[in-house]
């Protein structure tokens, strides 16, 4: 090979290496070490059986509703019936609300529909979990769609906004679980909405709502919207004339970077 050819080939190879290092746009690429040693997650015990993770707030374990108060009369003791490791709604006494306020959170709650109820000559069970007292995940007797209701009103719906992806209900008299991630809405300094509330729901271990953006607060009417409210508000369990039972309720506060 002639010396001139060797020189030309060397120039081509060198130019290719230069382009590889600098990239197609001529800008030199910086080494990007993807290892992050600065943000070490805190250690939390995992969920094992009915045991809550170590950073959870136990809202009900056994024999006491001391962390709750009635909506109708906050000065009186909660009028719902406590029976060891569970408690049951007393119809007509009103909803109950946590004494502690929350925003972004993970909630675990177990609930049971009674075997037979008669309300307006219908067998059903009706309650709900309202995050911040405003955004409801419906509890309802929807096993095999036996008790007919509009799709975004059955068990697992974001009430009157989003129907569940599937119906994962168990029959009455069997304990059921919700595992819910709630991201609270955020408001601007002028009280306008910056970002909507979001919900992800697992029902009996089955994903039924995935990162849905709520249209506003829960409203039984034909229209909803967002209205400014404080950053932290209590959790509410709804009393709706049905003897729904609850147990093993815990909540984790989430510290999300947004």
C-alpha positions in Angstrom: 0.0 0.0 0.0 1.3 3.4 -0.9 2.1 5.9 1.8 -0.5 8.3 0.5 -3.2 5.6 0.8 -2.1 4.8 4.4 -2.3 8.5 5.3 -5.8 8.9 3.8 -7.1 5.7 5.6 -5.7 7.0 8.9 -7.5 10.3 8.4 -10.8 8.5 7.7 -10.5 6.3 10.8 -9.6 9.3 13.0 -12.5 11.3 11.7 -14.9 8.4 12.4 -13.7 8.1 16.0 -14.0 11.9 16.4 -17.6 11.8 15.2 -18.4 8.9 17.5 -17.2 10.8 20.5 -18.8 14.0 19.6 -22.0 12.7 18.1 -23.8 13.6 14.9 -24.4 17.2 15.9 -20.8 17.9 16.7 -21.3 18.3 20.4 -19.0 16.2 22.6 -20.9 13.6 24.7 -20.5 13.7 28.4 -20.1 10.6 30.4 -23.3 9.8 32.2 -22.9 7.7 35.3 -26.4 6.4 36.1 -25.5 5.2 39.6 -27.2 7.3 42.2 -25.6 7.0 45.7 -27.1 10.1 47.2 -30.8 9.3 47.5 -30.9 6.2 49.8 -34.5 5.1 50.5 -35.5 4.6 54.1 -35.9 1.0 55.2 -39.5 -0.1 55.7 -40.8 -3.6 56.6 -42.8 -5.2 53.7 -46.5 -6.1 54.0 -46.7 -9.7 55.2 -50.2 -11.2 55.5 -52.3 -8.7 57.5 -49.3 -7.0 59.0 -48.9 -3.4 57.9 -45.6 -1.9 56.8 -43.6 -0.3 59.6 -44.2 3.3 58.4 -48.0 3.0 58.3 -50.4 4.8 60.6 -52.8 2.2 61.9 -56.3 3.7 61.7 -58.0 0.6 63.1 -56.5 -2.5 64.6 -58.7 -3.8 67.4 -61.4 -2.7 69.9 -61.0 1.1 69.4 -62.2 3.8 67.1 -60.2 6.4 69.0 -58.6 7.8 65.9 -62.0 8.6 64.4 -64.8 11.0 65.2 -68.4 11.4 64.0 -69.3 13.9 61.3 -72.6 14.7 62.9 -71.3 15.1 66.5 -67.5 15.4 66.9 -67.8 15.7 70.7 -69.5 12.3 71.1 -67.8 8.9 70.7 -68.1 7.2 67.3 -71.5 5.5 67.3 -70.5 2.6 65.0 -70.4 -0.9 66.6 -66.9 -2.2 67.4 -66.5 -5.9 67.7 -62.9 -6.9 68.4 -60.9 -6.8 65.2 -63.7 -5.1 63.1 -66.4 -2.5 63.3 -69.8 -2.1 61.6 -71.7 0.9 60.4 -74.8 1.8 62.5 -77.3 3.1 59.9 -78.5 6.7 60.4 -75.7 7.7 62.7 -73.7 9.6 60.0 -70.2 9.1 58.5 -67.0 9.1 60.4 -63.8 11.0 59.8 -60.2 10.5 60.9 -58.9 13.0 63.5 -55.6 13.2 61.5 -55.4 14.9 58.1 -53.6 13.5 55.0 -52.8 14.3 51.4 -50.7 12.0 49.2 -51.1 8.5 50.6 -51.4 4.7 50.2 -54.4 3.2 51.9 -55.2 -0.4 52.8 -58.8 -1.1 54.0 -60.8 -4.3 54.3 -64.6 -4.3 54.1 -67.5 -6.8 54.1 -71.0 -6.6 52.7 -73.7 -8.1 55.0 -75.5 -11.3 53.9 -78.8 -9.6 53.4 -80.1 -6.1 53.7 -83.4 -4.6 52.7 -83.4 -1.0 51.7 -86.3 0.2 49.4 -86.9 -3.6 48.9 -83.4 -4.1 47.4 -80.6 -6.3 48.6 -77.4 -4.2 48.6 -74.5 -2.7 50.5 -73.5 0.9 50.1 -70.6 2.9 51.6 -67.5 4.6 50.3 -64.0 5.8 51.1 -63.6 9.5 50.6 -60.0 10.8 50.4 -59.8 14.3 51.9 -63.5 13.9 52.5 -64.1 14.8 48.8 -62.9 12.1 46.4 -64.8 8.8 46.7 -63.9 5.2 45.9 -67.3 3.4 46.0 -68.1 0.4 48.2 -71.1 -1.5 46.9 -72.7 -4.9 46.6 -71.6 -5.7 43.0 -70.8 -9.4 43.1 -71.7 -10.8 39.6 -73.5 -7.5 39.0 -76.5 -8.8 41.0 -77.5 -5.4 42.2 -77.8 -3.2 39.1 -76.4 0.3 39.2 -74.7 2.6 36.7 -71.2 1.4 35.9 -69.4 4.3 37.5 -71.4 3.7 40.7 -70.6 0.1 41.3 -67.9 -1.2 43.7 -64.5 0.1 42.8 -65.7 3.0 40.8 -64.5 6.5 41.3 -68.0 7.5 42.1 -69.9 9.0 39.1 -66.6 9.5 37.2 -64.8 6.3 36.3 -66.1 2.7 36.2 -63.6 0.0 37.3 -61.6 -1.8 34.6 -63.1 -5.1 35.8 -65.5 -6.3 38.5 -63.4 -8.1 41.1 -66.1 -8.4 43.8 -66.5 -11.3 46.2 -69.9 -12.5 47.5 -71.5 -10.9 50.6 -70.1 -12.0 53.9 -66.6 -12.3 52.5 -63.9 -9.9 53.4 -62.6 -7.8 50.5 -59.7 -5.4 50.2 -58.9 -2.1 48.6 -55.3 -1.0 48.2 -55.3 2.5 46.9 -52.8 5.1 46.0 -54.2 8.7 46.2 -52.4 11.7 44.9 -54.0 14.9 46.1 -54.8 17.8 43.8 -52.4 20.8 43.9 -53.5 24.4 43.7 -51.7 27.5 42.6 -51.2 30.5 44.9 -54.2 32.1 43.3 -56.2 29.0 44.3 -56.6 27.8 40.7 -56.0 24.1 40.0 -52.4 23.2 39.1 -52.7 19.4 38.9 -55.8 17.1 39.4 -56.2 14.4 42.0 -55.2 10.9 40.8 -56.2 7.4 42.0 -54.9 3.9 41.4 -57.0 1.1 43.0 -56.4 -2.6 43.5 -59.5 -4.6 44.5 -58.8 -8.0 46.0 -55.4 -7.8 44.4 -56.7 -6.9 41.0 -55.9 -3.6 39.3 -59.3 -1.8 38.7 -58.3 1.8 38.4 -54.9 3.0 37.0 -53.7 6.5 37.5 -57.0 8.2 36.7 -57.2 12.0 36.8 -60.3 13.0 38.7 -62.6 15.5 37.2 -63.4 17.2 40.5 -64.8 16.4 43.9 -67.4 13.7 44.3 -70.8 15.0 43.6 -74.1 13.2 43.4 -75.4 15.7 40.9 -74.8 16.1 37.2 -71.7 18.3 37.4 -68.4 18.4 39.3 -65.4 20.7 39.4 -62.4 21.5 41.6 -62.7 23.9 44.4 -59.7 25.1 46.5 -59.2 23.3 49.8 -56.4 22.9 52.3 -53.4 20.8 51.5 -54.3 18.2 54.2 -57.7 16.9 55.0 -59.1 13.9 56.9 -60.2 10.5 55.4 -64.0 9.8 55.6 -65.9 6.5 55.7 -69.4 7.0 54.4 -72.5 5.9 56.2 -75.2 5.2 53.6 -77.9 3.2 55.5 -76.0 -0.1 55.1 -74.3 -2.2 57.8 -70.9 -2.5 56.1 -68.1 -3.8 58.3 -64.4 -2.8 58.2 -61.1 -4.0 59.6 -57.3 -3.7 59.2 -57.2 -0.1 58.0 -53.8 1.5 57.6 -52.4 4.4 55.7 -48.9 5.5 54.6 -48.1 9.2 54.0 -46.2 9.5 50.7 -43.5 12.0 50.1 -43.5 12.5 46.4 -41.3 14.8 44.4 -43.4 16.6 41.8 
